[in-house]
Amino acid sequence: MVDSNQIKGGAKEVGGRVKEAAGKAVGNERMQAEGMADQAEGKTQKNYGKVKDAVKDQVNR
């Protein structure tokens, strides 16, 4: 089962990649940095969802 944090985190990570690429394309370092930060936040949220899901599976056994 997929936790909602995994989905939201994955979406934020992809959005961060797009934002970083757009920042590079237009030469906007701030946008690029924000994109990188969004990616890190998305990865963290996605991993939190994975851990939460794994714990839930262990508890329900």
Secondary structure, DSSP 8 states (H G I E B T S, - for coil): ---HHHHHHHHHHHHHHHHHHHHHHHT-HHHHHHHHHHHHHHHHHHHHHHHHHHHHHHHT-
